[in-house]
Amino acid sequence: MIVTVLYYLITAAVAALLVANIVKSRKWQDEVLYVIVLIPFLLRLLRLK
């Protein structure tokens, strides 16, 4: 149970960092790359595989 909670907390933290990088980014190519990387993290947070 504790491992599962930690897993989701780490996943949420990484997703938050990716969103922060999307907001800071000025190039659309970087934004697309961040969104592509962000999708698996969002799916894990929503418990979809």
N, C-alpha and C positions, 0 to 999 in steps of 0.2 A: 504493500500500500504506500509506504513512504517513498519507495523508488519510483512509483508511478507519479506521485505528486511532484517529486523533484524533476522527473522527465518533462512533465508538462510545464513546470515553471521555467526550466531552461529553454524549452522550445518557445515559450511565450517571450522570453527575454531576447532570444535571437531574432524572432519575428519583429519585435519592437525596434531593435537596432536596424533591421533591414528597412522598416518603414521610415525611420529617422534618416537613413541614407537616401531613400527615395526623395524625401522632402528637401534635403540639402543639395541633391544632385542638380546640375545645370544642363547636362547633356541627355538627350532623350535616349541615346543608346545605353547609357548607364542605367537609366530608369527602367528600361525594358529588361535588362539583365537582372536587376534587383527584383523585379516582379516575377521573373521566371524562377529565381531562387526562392522567393517568398512563398510560392504556391504550395510546395510540399509541406512547409511549416504550418501554413494555415489549415491544410487538410488534416495534419496530425492533431492540431488543436481542436478541430471540429470532430475528431475521432473517426475520420474517413480515411480509408487507405486507398 
